[in-house]
Structures are given as structure tokens and as C-alpha cells.
């Protein structure tokens, strides 16, 4: 399982640099064609609201707390451990991505459609790379899938939709999303490897 995960993470990581080349073209296509002519969520009008709520950091925190409290009330260790480590993952991935964002200082699409990294910066609009929403979503999906592997597809699908919504909203470039997914998955994996209690709490079905 570890080698398979590492190889997948490596493949996604290798896509980040080529994606930088296509960033401008994709964002301009979204701006000029996709947004005026196509609704990504036409299959289900309510999906847009679910994605919007799911991409909100407060939603992930509240959901993690609810999962934890459910486990405590029902004396279910799977739920309580999942909630606890989801919260830890949210904090760890959030701190990590904010450090990277402000060290690199990439301009968001609203600043320029060109690839522009200014270096360390705290200015608004220069914190595009990686996407924080995508980082949190993929870290969340990674951790919760370990406890509830039966619903792994749904968790990652929601993470992908959250990521796509950031480009469709012209808040990020595609490479920001790929980098955010890599950071989120990497943070989750590091937690799994470095926190013994985390590893021990995962059900047998999640270790397959």
C-alpha cells in the first residue's frame, strides 16, 4: 500500500511543472468559454451548494468535531479517532500550505494570467500556489478514507470537485490545484507514518 501511494503521489507531483505551461490557456478558456456557456453542476443543481459548503474550512472543522462527538457519545472509537485526526490534519495541512503560499508568493489570476512568483510575500492576491482549499480537501479525503474506506470514492470525488471549483471561480490556476492535492496527501501520509496512535487507530479495512 505504501509503495502504491508513493508512486501515485509522485505521478501527481510530476504533473505540477507541465501544468504551469498550460495555466494561462486553461484559465482564459474558463473565463471566456466555460463560465458564460456551461454549468459544471448541470447534472445536479444542488451540487454547487454542496461543493461550496465542503470547500469552506469552517465546514471541515465542524464536520470533524461532529464525527468526534458522535464517536464519544456512541462509544465508537472509529468515529472519535477519525474526528480527532481529521482536526489534526486540517491544522497541519493548513499551516503547511500557508507557509508554502507566502514563501513562493504566486500571483492569483485576478492579478495576472501570467506565471508570476514574487518570492516571500504577505500581500493579498500573491498566495495562489498551492491552493489551500484543495490541500485541506485532499488531506481530509485521505484521512477519512482510512477510517471509512467503503466511501473512499465519494470522499475523493468531493475533493476533486472542490479543487475544480477553485479554477472555475478564477481563484486559482490548474497547477495550484495539483500542488494543493500533493501537499494535502503528503501531510496526511506524514501524519500516518509519524504518529503511532494514528496508525494504530485505523481499522483493518482501511489498511488494505
C-alpha positions as CSV (number, residue, x, y, z in Angstrom):
1,X,0.0,0.0,0.0
2,X,2.8,2.4,0.9
3,X,4.7,1.9,-2.4
4,X,1.5,2.3,-4.4
5,X,0.6,5.5,-2.6
6,X,4.1,6.9,-3.1
7,X,4.1,6.1,-6.8
8,X,0.7,7.8,-7.3
9,X,1.9,10.9,-5.3
10,X,5.0,11.0,-7.4
11,X,2.9,10.9,-10.6
12,X,0.7,13.8,-9.5
13,X,3.8,15.7,-8.4
14,X,5.4,15.3,-11.8
15,X,2.3,16.9,-13.4
16,X,2.7,20.2,-11.5
17,X,5.6,21.6,-13.6
18,X,4.0,20.8,-17.0
19,X,0.7,22.3,-15.7
20,X,2.4,25.6,-15.2
21,X,2.8,25.8,-19.0
22,X,-0.9,25.4,-19.6
23,X,-2.2,27.5,-16.7
24,X,-2.8,30.7,-18.7
25,X,-4.6,28.9,-21.5
26,X,-6.9,27.0,-19.2
27,X,-7.8,30.0,-17.1
28,X,-8.6,32.1,-20.2
29,X,-10.7,29.3,-21.6
30,X,-12.6,29.1,-18.3
31,X,-13.1,32.8,-18.3
32,X,-14.1,33.2,-21.9
33,X,-16.0,30.0,-22.6
34,X,-16.7,27.8,-19.7
35,X,-18.2,30.3,-17.3
36,X,-20.5,32.0,-19.8
37,X,-21.7,28.8,-21.6
38,X,-21.6,25.9,-19.3
39,X,-22.7,25.0,-15.7
40,X,-20.4,22.4,-14.3
41,X,-23.1,21.2,-12.0
42,X,-25.9,20.8,-14.5
43,X,-26.4,17.2,-13.5
44,X,-27.4,18.2,-10.1
45,X,-28.2,21.9,-9.3
46,X,-27.8,21.3,-5.6
47,X,-24.2,20.0,-6.1
48,X,-22.9,23.6,-6.4
49,X,-24.1,24.3,-2.8
50,X,-22.5,21.1,-1.5
51,X,-19.2,21.9,-3.1
52,X,-19.3,25.5,-1.8
53,X,-20.1,24.3,1.8
54,X,-17.5,21.5,1.5
55,X,-14.7,23.9,0.4
56,X,-15.3,26.1,3.5
57,X,-12.7,25.5,6.2
58,X,-15.2,26.0,8.9
59,X,-17.4,23.3,7.4
60,X,-14.5,20.8,7.6
61,X,-13.8,21.8,11.2
62,X,-17.5,21.4,12.2
63,X,-17.7,18.1,10.5
64,X,-14.6,16.8,12.2
65,X,-15.9,17.9,15.6
66,X,-19.3,16.3,14.9
67,X,-17.6,13.0,13.9
68,X,-15.6,13.1,17.1
69,X,-18.5,13.9,19.3
70,X,-20.6,11.1,17.6
71,X,-17.9,8.7,18.5
72,X,-17.7,9.8,22.1
73,X,-21.4,9.8,22.6
74,X,-21.9,6.4,21.0
75,X,-18.6,5.0,22.4
76,X,-17.4,4.3,18.9
77,X,-13.6,4.6,18.7
78,X,-13.6,4.7,14.9
79,X,-15.6,7.9,14.8
80,X,-13.8,9.5,17.7
81,X,-10.4,8.7,16.3
82,X,-11.4,9.8,12.8
83,X,-12.7,13.2,14.1
84,X,-9.6,13.7,16.2
85,X,-7.1,13.1,13.4
86,X,-9.2,15.0,10.8
87,X,-8.9,18.0,13.0
88,X,-5.1,17.4,13.4
89,X,-4.9,17.0,9.6
90,X,-6.8,20.3,9.0
91,X,-4.4,22.2,11.2
92,X,-1.3,20.5,9.9
93,X,-2.2,20.9,6.2
94,X,-3.4,24.5,6.8
95,X,-0.1,25.6,8.5
96,X,2.0,23.8,5.8
97,X,0.2,25.3,2.8
98,X,0.2,28.8,4.2
99,X,3.9,28.7,4.7
100,X,4.5,27.5,1.2
101,X,2.0,30.0,-0.2
102,X,3.7,33.0,1.3
103,X,7.2,31.8,0.7
104,X,6.5,31.5,-3.1
105,X,4.2,34.5,-3.5
106,X,2.5,33.4,-6.7
107,X,0.0,36.0,-8.1
108,X,-3.6,34.8,-8.4
109,X,-5.5,35.0,-11.7
110,X,-7.2,38.2,-10.7
111,X,-3.7,39.8,-10.5
112,X,-2.3,38.4,-13.8
113,X,-2.8,35.5,-16.1
114,X,0.9,35.1,-16.5
115,X,3.0,32.8,-14.3
116,X,4.4,35.2,-11.6
117,X,6.2,34.1,-8.5
118,X,7.5,37.1,-6.4
119,X,9.1,35.2,-3.6
120,X,8.2,35.7,0.1
121,X,5.2,37.9,0.3
122,X,2.3,38.7,2.6
123,X,0.4,40.8,0.1
124,X,-3.1,39.9,-0.7
125,X,-3.5,38.2,-4.1
126,X,0.0,36.7,-4.0
127,X,-0.8,33.5,-2.3
128,X,-2.1,31.3,-5.2
129,X,0.3,28.4,-5.1
130,X,-0.7,25.8,-3.7
131,X,-4.5,26.0,-3.3
132,X,-5.4,26.0,0.4
133,X,-8.9,24.7,-0.2
134,X,-7.6,21.8,-2.4
135,X,-4.9,21.0,0.2
136,X,-7.5,20.8,3.0
137,X,-9.9,18.8,0.9
138,X,-7.4,16.1,-0.1
139,X,-5.9,15.8,3.3
140,X,-9.4,15.4,4.7
141,X,-10.2,12.8,2.0
142,X,-7.0,10.9,2.7
143,X,-7.6,10.6,6.4
144,X,-11.4,9.9,6.4
145,X,-10.9,7.3,3.7
146,X,-8.6,5.3,6.1
147,X,-11.5,5.0,8.6
148,X,-14.4,4.6,6.1
149,X,-12.8,3.0,3.0
150,X,-16.1,1.9,1.7
151,X,-16.9,5.6,0.8
152,X,-13.4,6.4,-0.5
153,X,-14.6,7.2,-4.0
154,X,-17.1,9.7,-2.7
155,X,-14.6,11.5,-0.4
156,X,-12.1,11.9,-3.3
157,X,-14.8,12.9,-5.7
158,X,-15.8,15.7,-3.4
159,X,-12.1,16.8,-3.1
160,X,-11.8,16.9,-6.9
161,X,-15.0,18.9,-7.2
162,X,-13.8,21.4,-4.6
163,X,-10.5,21.7,-6.4
164,X,-12.2,22.3,-9.8
165,X,-14.4,24.9,-8.3
166,X,-11.3,27.0,-7.4
167,X,-10.3,27.2,-11.1
168,X,-13.9,27.7,-12.3
169,X,-14.2,30.6,-9.8
170,X,-10.9,32.0,-11.3
171,X,-9.3,31.9,-7.8
172,X,-6.5,29.6,-8.9
173,X,-4.6,28.1,-11.7
174,X,-4.7,24.3,-12.5
175,X,-1.1,23.9,-11.2
176,X,-2.2,25.3,-7.9
177,X,-4.8,22.5,-7.6
178,X,-2.3,19.8,-8.4
179,X,0.2,21.2,-5.9
180,X,-2.5,21.5,-3.3
181,X,-3.5,17.9,-3.8
182,X,0.1,16.8,-3.4
183,X,0.6,18.8,-0.2
184,X,-2.7,17.6,1.3
185,X,-1.9,13.9,0.6
186,X,1.7,14.3,1.7
187,X,0.6,15.8,5.0
188,X,-1.8,13.0,5.6
189,X,0.8,10.4,4.8
190,X,3.4,12.0,7.0
191,X,0.9,12.0,9.9
192,X,0.2,8.4,9.3
193,X,3.9,7.5,9.3
194,X,5.0,9.7,12.2
195,X,2.0,9.4,14.7
196,X,1.9,5.9,16.1
197,X,-1.5,6.5,17.7
198,X,-2.9,7.5,14.3
199,X,-1.6,4.3,12.6
200,X,-2.9,2.1,15.5
201,X,-6.4,3.6,15.3
202,X,-7.1,2.7,11.7
203,X,-9.4,-0.2,11.2
204,X,-8.1,-3.3,9.3
205,X,-10.3,-2.5,6.3
206,X,-8.5,0.9,5.9
207,X,-5.1,-0.6,5.8
208,X,-5.7,-2.6,2.7
